[in-house]
Amino acid sequence: MHERLSLLDHAASSAASDQLEEPERAEAQSIAHKLAGNLGMFGYTEAGTLASEMEHILKAPTPETLHCLTGLARQLRASLAPHL
């Protein structure tokens, strides 16, 4: 979980500085997708919703939406912090 969150943090940071490369975007989208399903399945509804939002942004990124990733990654980590 820590590794997946770190990868999402890094992708969000790269996106914020307009440095997000395609392989990193694709991997982050895959991780966000898996987290959205797994977190929702285990009752972490808020975290699952945040991961889903990240997945949708990474699936069809625009300059405007990519800059939202940093805040979403921060919220995701905060919502999971008590459980890690």
The first five atom37 places (N, CA, C, CB, O) and aatype in JSON, in Angstrom:
{
  "aatype": [12, 8, 6, 1, 10, 15, 10, 10, 3, 8, 0, 0, 15, 15, 0, 0, 15, 3, 5, 10, 6, 6, 14, 6, 1, 0, 6, 0, 5, 15, 9, 0, 8, 11, 10, 0, 7, 2, 10, 7, 12, 13, 7, 18, 16, 6, 0, 7, 16, 10, 0, 15, 6, 12, 6, 8, 9, 10, 11, 0, 14, 16, 14, 6, 16, 10, 8, 4, 10, 16, 7, 10, 0, 1, 5, 10, 1, 0, 15, 10, 0, 14, 8, 10],
  "atom_mask": [
    [1, 1, 1, 1, 1],
    [1, 1, 1, 1, 1],
    [1, 1, 1, 1, 1],
    [1, 1, 1, 1, 1],
    [1, 1, 1, 1, 1],
    [1, 1, 1, 1, 1],
    [1, 1, 1, 1, 1],
    [1, 1, 1, 1, 1],
    [1, 1, 1, 1, 1],
    [1, 1, 1, 1, 1],
    [1, 1, 1, 1, 1],
    [1, 1, 1, 1, 1],
    [1, 1, 1, 1, 1],
    [1, 1, 1, 1, 1],
    [1, 1, 1, 1, 1],
    [1, 1, 1, 1, 1],
    [1, 1, 1, 1, 1],
    [1, 1, 1, 1, 1],
    [1, 1, 1, 1, 1],
    [1, 1, 1, 1, 1],
    [1, 1, 1, 1, 1],
    [1, 1, 1, 1, 1],
    [1, 1, 1, 1, 1],
    [1, 1, 1, 1, 1],
    [1, 1, 1, 1, 1],
    [1, 1, 1, 1, 1],
    [1, 1, 1, 1, 1],
    [1, 1, 1, 1, 1],
    [1, 1, 1, 1, 1],
    [1, 1, 1, 1, 1],
    [1, 1, 1, 1, 1],
    [1, 1, 1, 1, 1],
    [1, 1, 1, 1, 1],
    [1, 1, 1, 1, 1],
    [1, 1, 1, 1, 1],
    [1, 1, 1, 1, 1],
    [1, 1, 1, 0, 1],
    [1, 1, 1, 1, 1],
    [1, 1, 1, 1, 1],
    [1, 1, 1, 0, 1],
    [1, 1, 1, 1, 1],
    [1, 1, 1, 1, 1],
    [1, 1, 1, 0, 1],
    [1, 1, 1, 1, 1],
    [1, 1, 1, 1, 1],
    [1, 1, 1, 1, 1],
    [1, 1, 1, 1, 1],
    [1, 1, 1, 0, 1],
    [1, 1, 1, 1, 1],
    [1, 1, 1, 1, 1],
    [1, 1, 1, 1, 1],
    [1, 1, 1, 1, 1],
    [1, 1, 1, 1, 1],
    [1, 1, 1, 1, 1],
    [1, 1, 1, 1, 1],
    [1, 1, 1, 1, 1],
    [1, 1, 1, 1, 1],
    [1, 1, 1, 1, 1],
    [1, 1, 1, 1, 1],
    [1, 1, 1, 1, 1],
    [1, 1, 1, 1, 1],
    [1, 1, 1, 1, 1],
    [1, 1, 1, 1, 1],
    [1, 1, 1, 1, 1],
    [1, 1, 1, 1, 1],
    [1, 1, 1, 1, 1],
    [1, 1, 1, 1, 1],
    [1, 1, 1, 1, 1],
    [1, 1, 1, 1, 1],
    [1, 1, 1, 1, 1],
    [1, 1, 1, 0, 1],
    [1, 1, 1, 1, 1],
    [1, 1, 1, 1, 1],
    [1, 1, 1, 1, 1],
    [1, 1, 1, 1, 1],
    [1, 1, 1, 1, 1],
    [1, 1, 1, 1, 1],
    [1, 1, 1, 1, 1],
    [1, 1, 1, 1, 1],
    [1, 1, 1, 1, 1],
    [1, 1, 1, 1, 1],
    [1, 1, 1, 1, 1],
    [1, 1, 1, 1, 1],
    [1, 1, 1, 1, 1]
  ],
  "atom_positions": [
    [[0.82, -1.19, 0.0], [0.0, 0.0, 0.0], [0.87, 1.25, 0.0], [-0.94, 0.0, 1.2], [0.6, 2.21, -0.73]],
    [[1.91, 1.23, 0.83], [2.8, 2.4, 0.89], [3.45, 2.66, -0.47], [3.88, 2.21, 1.96], [3.57, 3.81, -0.9]],
    [[3.86, 1.59, -1.13], [4.5, 1.73, -2.43], [3.53, 2.3, -3.46], [5.04, 0.36, -2.91], [3.9, 3.16, -4.26]],
    [[2.31, 1.82, -3.44], [1.3, 2.33, -4.38], [0.99, 3.8, -4.13], [0.02, 1.51, -4.29], [0.88, 4.58, -5.07]],
    [[0.86, 4.16, -2.87], [0.61, 5.56, -2.54], [1.78, 6.44, -2.95], [0.33, 5.72, -1.04], [1.59, 7.55, -3.44]],
    [[2.99, 5.94, -2.75], [4.18, 6.7, -3.14], [4.22, 6.91, -4.64], [5.45, 5.98, -2.67], [4.59, 7.99, -5.11]],
    [[3.86, 5.89, -5.4], [3.84, 6.04, -6.85], [2.81, 7.07, -7.27], [3.56, 4.69, -7.52], [3.07, 7.89, -8.16]],
    [[1.64, 7.05, -6.65], [0.62, 8.04, -6.97], [1.08, 9.45, -6.57], [-0.7, 7.7, -6.26], [0.83, 10.41, -7.29]],
    [[1.75, 9.56, -5.43], [2.31, 10.85, -5.02], [3.31, 11.36, -6.05], [2.99, 10.73, -3.64], [3.28, 12.54, -6.43]],
    [[4.18, 10.47, -6.51], [5.19, 10.86, -7.49], [4.55, 11.27, -8.81], [6.18, 9.71, -7.72], [4.96, 12.26, -9.42]],
    [[3.57, 10.52, -9.26], [2.87, 10.87, -10.51], [2.17, 12.22, -10.38], [1.85, 9.77, -10.88], [2.19, 13.02, -11.31]],
    [[1.57, 12.47, -9.23], [0.9, 13.75, -9.01], [1.91, 14.89, -9.01], [0.13, 13.74, -7.68], [1.65, 15.96, -9.56]],
    [[3.06, 14.66, -8.41], [4.11, 15.67, -8.39], [4.62, 15.93, -9.81], [5.27, 15.23, -7.49], [4.82, 17.08, -10.2]],
    [[4.82, 14.86, -10.56], [5.27, 15.01, -11.95], [4.23, 15.77, -12.77], [5.54, 13.63, -12.58], [4.59, 16.63, -13.59]],
    [[2.96, 15.46, -12.56], [1.89, 16.14, -13.3], [1.84, 17.63, -12.95], [0.53, 15.48, -12.99], [1.62, 18.47, -13.82]],
    [[2.06, 17.94, -11.68], [2.01, 19.34, -11.25], [3.12, 20.17, -11.89], [2.12, 19.42, -9.73], [2.97, 21.38, -12.09]],
    [[4.23, 19.51, -12.2], [5.34, 20.24, -12.83], [5.41, 19.96, -14.34], [6.67, 19.86, -12.17], [6.44, 20.19, -14.97]],
    [[4.31, 19.47, -14.9], [4.21, 19.18, -16.34], [5.3, 18.23, -16.81], [4.27, 20.46, -17.13], [5.82, 18.38, -17.92]],
    [[5.66, 17.25, -15.98], [6.71, 16.29, -16.3], [6.2, 14.86, -16.34], [7.82, 16.4, -15.29], [7.0, 13.92, -16.37]],
    [[4.89, 14.66, -16.35], [4.33, 13.3, -16.3], [4.48, 12.63, -17.66], [2.83, 13.34, -15.88], [3.87, 13.04, -18.64]],
    [[5.3, 11.6, -17.7], [5.54, 10.85, -18.93], [4.5, 9.74, -19.06], [6.98, 10.25, -18.95], [3.9, 9.32, -18.07]],
    [[4.28, 9.27, -20.28], [3.24, 8.27, -20.56], [3.37, 6.99, -19.74], [3.27, 7.92, -22.02], [2.37, 6.53, -19.2]],
    [[4.56, 6.39, -19.62], [4.63, 5.15, -18.83], [4.22, 5.36, -17.36], [6.05, 4.58, -18.88], [3.55, 4.52, -16.77]],
    [[4.63, 6.48, -16.8], [4.28, 6.78, -15.41], [2.78, 7.04, -15.29], [5.08, 8.0, -14.88], [2.14, 6.61, -14.32]],
    [[2.21, 7.74, -16.27], [0.77, 8.01, -16.25], [-0.01, 6.7, -16.32], [0.37, 8.93, -17.43], [-0.96, 6.51, -15.56]],
    [[0.39, 5.81, -17.22], [-0.31, 4.54, -17.38], [-0.21, 3.68, -16.11], [0.25, 3.77, -18.57], [-1.2, 3.07, -15.7]],
    [[0.96, 3.64, -15.51], [1.13, 2.86, -14.28], [0.3, 3.46, -13.14], [2.62, 2.8, -13.88], [-0.32, 2.72, -12.38]],
    [[0.3, 4.78, -13.03], [-0.48, 5.44, -11.98], [-1.97, 5.2, -12.19], [-0.17, 6.95, -11.95], [-2.71, 5.0, -11.22]],
    [[-2.42, 5.22, -13.43], [-3.83, 4.95, -13.71], [-4.19, 3.53, -13.29], [-4.14, 5.16, -15.21], [-5.24, 3.32, -12.68]],
    [[-3.34, 2.58, -13.6], [-3.57, 1.19, -13.23], [-3.64, 1.03, -11.71], [-2.48, 0.29, -13.81], [-4.51, 0.33, -11.19]],
    [[-2.72, 1.66, -11.02], [-2.7, 1.57, -9.55], [-3.94, 2.23, -8.96], [-1.42, 2.24, -8.99], [-4.55, 1.69, -8.04]],
    [[-4.31, 3.4, -9.48], [-5.51, 4.08, -8.98], [-6.74, 3.2, -9.2], [-5.69, 5.45, -9.68], [-7.62, 3.13, -8.34]],
    [[-6.81, 2.54, -10.35], [-7.93, 1.65, -10.66], [-8.01, 0.5, -9.65], [-7.8, 1.1, -12.09], [-9.08, 0.21, -9.11]],
    [[-6.88, -0.13, -9.42], [-6.85, -1.26, -8.47], [-7.19, -0.81, -7.05], [-5.46, -1.92, -8.48], [-7.93, -1.48, -6.34]],
    [[-6.65, 0.33, -6.66], [-6.94, 0.85, -5.32], [-8.42, 1.19, -5.18], [-6.09, 2.09, -5.02], [-9.04, 0.89, -4.16]],
    [[-9.0, 1.81, -6.2], [-10.41, 2.19, -6.13], [-11.27, 0.96, -5.86], [-10.86, 2.87, -7.45], [-12.17, 1.0, -5.02]],
    [[-11.01, -0.12, -6.56], [-11.79, -1.34, -6.36], [-11.53, -1.99, -5.02], [0.0, 0.0, 0.0], [-12.47, -2.36, -4.31]],
    [[-10.26, -2.14, -4.68], [-9.91, -2.82, -3.43], [-10.35, -2.02, -2.2], [-8.41, -3.05, -3.36], [-10.89, -2.6, -1.25]],
    [[-10.14, -0.73, -2.21], [-10.51, 0.08, -1.05], [-12.02, 0.08, -0.85], [-10.0, 1.51, -1.22], [-12.51, -0.04, 0.27]],
    [[-12.76, 0.21, -1.95], [-14.21, 0.17, -1.85], [-14.71, -1.16, -1.34], [0.0, 0.0, 0.0], [-15.64, -1.22, -0.54]],
    [[-14.08, -2.24, -1.8], [-14.48, -3.58, -1.4], [-14.27, -3.81, 0.1], [-13.7, -4.62, -2.2], [-15.02, -4.56, 0.73]],
    [[-13.25, -3.16, 0.66], [-12.95, -3.35, 2.08], [-13.56, -2.26, 2.97], [-11.45, -3.39, 2.28], [-13.22, -2.15, 4.15]],
    [[-14.46, -1.46, 2.39], [-15.21, -0.51, 3.19], [-14.58, 0.87, 3.34], [0.0, 0.0, 0.0], [-15.09, 1.7, 4.1]],
    [[-13.5, 1.13, 2.64], [-12.87, 2.45, 2.69], [-13.46, 3.3, 1.57], [-11.31, 2.35, 2.56], [-12.8, 3.6, 0.58]],
    [[-14.7, 3.68, 1.76], [-15.47, 4.35, 0.72], [-14.83, 5.66, 0.27], [-16.86, 4.61, 1.2], [-14.69, 5.9, -0.93]],
    [[-14.46, 6.51, 1.21], [-13.87, 7.8, 0.85], [-12.57, 7.61, 0.07], [-13.6, 8.65, 2.11], [-12.36, 8.24, -0.97]],
    [[-11.71, 6.73, 0.56], [-10.44, 6.48, -0.11], [-10.69, 5.88, -1.5], [-9.56, 5.53, 0.73], [-9.99, 6.22, -2.45]],
    [[-11.66, 4.99, -1.61], [-11.99, 4.4, -2.91], [-12.48, 5.43, -3.9], [0.0, 0.0, 0.0], [-12.14, 5.38, -5.08]],
    [[-13.28, 6.37, -3.42], [-13.78, 7.45, -4.27], [-12.64, 8.34, -4.74], [-14.83, 8.28, -3.52], [-12.6, 8.74, -5.91]],
    [[-11.71, 8.66, -3.85], [-10.57, 9.5, -4.22], [-9.69, 8.79, -5.25], [-9.74, 9.85, -2.97], [-9.24, 9.41, -6.22]],
    [[-9.45, 7.52, -5.05], [-8.65, 6.75, -6.01], [-9.36, 6.69, -7.36], [-8.39, 5.31, -5.48], [-8.71, 6.78, -8.4]],
    [[-10.67, 6.56, -7.34], [-11.45, 6.54, -8.58], [-11.35, 7.87, -9.32], [-12.92, 6.22, -8.27], [-11.22, 7.9, -10.54]],
    [[-11.41, 8.97, -8.58], [-11.25, 10.29, -9.19], [-9.88, 10.41, -9.84], [-11.43, 11.4, -8.13], [-9.76, 10.94, -10.95]],
    [[-8.85, 9.92, -9.16], [-7.51, 9.96, -9.73], [-7.44, 9.11, -11.0], [-6.46, 9.45, -8.7], [-6.84, 9.52, -11.99]],
    [[-8.07, 7.94, -10.96], [-8.08, 7.07, -12.13], [-8.71, 7.79, -13.33], [-8.84, 5.78, -11.83], [-8.15, 7.75, -14.43]],
    [[-9.84, 8.43, -13.12], [-10.53, 9.11, -14.22], [-9.69, 10.26, -14.79], [-11.89, 9.64, -13.75], [-9.67, 10.47, -16.0]],
    [[-9.02, 10.98, -13.93], [-8.15, 12.05, -14.4], [-7.0, 11.47, -15.22], [-7.59, 12.87, -13.22], [-6.67, 11.99, -16.29]],
    [[-6.41, 10.4, -14.73], [-5.27, 9.8, -15.42], [-5.68, 9.1, -16.71], [-4.57, 8.81, -14.51], [-4.86, 8.92, -17.61]],
    [[-6.92, 8.7, -16.8], [-7.41, 8.03, -18.0], [-7.56, 9.02, -19.16], [-8.76, 7.34, -17.72], [-7.26, 8.69, -20.31]],
    [[-8.02, 10.21, -18.87], [-8.22, 11.25, -19.9], [-7.69, 12.58, -19.37], [-9.74, 11.37, -20.28], [-8.46, 13.49, -19.09]],
    [[-6.37, 12.69, -19.25], [-5.79, 13.87, -18.62], [-5.88, 15.13, -19.48], [-4.36, 13.6, -18.28], [-5.76, 15.09, -20.71]],
    [[-6.09, 16.22, -18.81], [-5.99, 17.56, -19.42], [-5.08, 18.36, -18.5], [-7.42, 18.26, -19.6], [-4.9, 18.0, -17.34]],
    [[-4.51, 19.44, -19.0], [-3.65, 20.25, -18.12], [-4.37, 20.71, -16.85], [-3.13, 21.47, -18.88], [-3.77, 20.79, -15.78]],
    [[-5.65, 21.01, -16.98], [-6.41, 21.49, -15.82], [-6.62, 20.38, -14.79], [-7.76, 22.05, -16.26], [-6.44, 20.59, -13.6]],
    [[-7.01, 19.19, -15.27], [-7.31, 18.12, -14.33], [-6.05, 17.51, -13.72], [-8.11, 17.04, -15.01], [-6.06, 17.08, -12.57]],
    [[-4.95, 17.47, -14.48], [-3.71, 16.9, -13.95], [-3.24, 17.64, -12.7], [-2.62, 16.92, -15.01], [-2.65, 17.04, -11.81]],
    [[-3.5, 18.93, -12.65], [-3.06, 19.71, -11.49], [-3.89, 19.41, -10.25], [-3.12, 21.21, -11.81], [-3.52, 19.82, -9.14]],
    [[-5.01, 18.71, -10.4], [-5.83, 18.3, -9.25], [-5.26, 17.06, -8.56], [-7.27, 18.02, -9.7], [-5.63, 16.76, -7.43]],
    [[-4.36, 16.35, -9.23], [-3.86, 15.09, -8.69], [-3.13, 15.26, -7.37], [-2.94, 14.45, -9.68], [-3.24, 14.4, -6.49]],
    [[-2.39, 16.34, -7.2], [-1.64, 16.54, -5.96], [-2.57, 16.59, -4.76], [-0.82, 17.84, -6.04], [-2.33, 15.93, -3.75]],
    [[-3.64, 17.36, -4.87], [-4.6, 17.45, -3.78], [-5.3, 16.13, -3.52], [0.0, 0.0, 0.0], [-5.52, 15.75, -2.37]],
    [[-5.66, 15.43, -4.59], [-6.32, 14.14, -4.43], [-5.39, 13.11, -3.78], [-6.81, 13.62, -5.78], [-5.82, 12.34, -2.93]],
    [[-4.12, 13.1, -4.19], [-3.15, 12.17, -3.59], [-2.97, 12.47, -2.11], [-1.79, 12.26, -4.32], [-2.87, 11.55, -1.3]],
    [[-2.94, 13.74, -1.76], [-2.81, 14.15, -0.36], [-4.03, 13.7, 0.44], [-2.62, 15.68, -0.24], [-3.9, 13.19, 1.55]],
    [[-5.22, 13.9, -0.13], [-6.46, 13.49, 0.55], [-6.52, 11.97, 0.69], [-7.69, 14.0, -0.23], [-6.95, 11.46, 1.73]],
    [[-6.1, 11.25, -0.33], [-6.11, 9.8, -0.29], [-5.21, 9.28, 0.83], [-5.66, 9.22, -1.63], [-5.61, 8.42, 1.62]],
    [[-4.01, 9.82, 0.9], [-3.07, 9.41, 1.94], [-3.63, 9.74, 3.33], [-1.69, 10.09, 1.74], [-3.53, 8.93, 4.25]],
    [[-4.21, 10.92, 3.47], [-4.77, 11.33, 4.76], [-5.94, 10.44, 5.17], [-5.23, 12.79, 4.71], [-6.08, 10.11, 6.35]],
    [[-6.77, 10.06, 4.22], [-7.92, 9.22, 4.56], [-7.49, 7.8, 4.97], [-8.89, 9.15, 3.38], [-8.2, 7.12, 5.72]],
    [[-6.33, 7.37, 4.49], [-5.84, 6.04, 4.83], [-4.87, 6.03, 6.0], [-5.17, 5.43, 3.65], [-4.58, 4.97, 6.55]],
    [[-4.37, 7.19, 6.39], [-3.34, 7.29, 7.43], [-3.7, 6.53, 8.72], [-3.1, 8.74, 7.77], [-2.84, 5.83, 9.26]],
    [[-4.92, 6.63, 9.22], [-5.23, 5.89, 10.45], [-5.19, 4.37, 10.3], [-6.58, 6.29, 10.95], [-5.13, 3.65, 11.29]],
    [[-5.22, 3.9, 9.07], [-5.29, 2.46, 8.81], [-3.96, 1.87, 8.35], [-6.35, 2.18, 7.78], [-3.85, 0.66, 8.15]],
    [[-2.95, 2.72, 8.17], [-1.67, 2.21, 7.66], [-0.72, 1.91, 8.79], [-1.03, 3.22, 6.72], [0.41, 1.47, 8.55]]
  ]
}
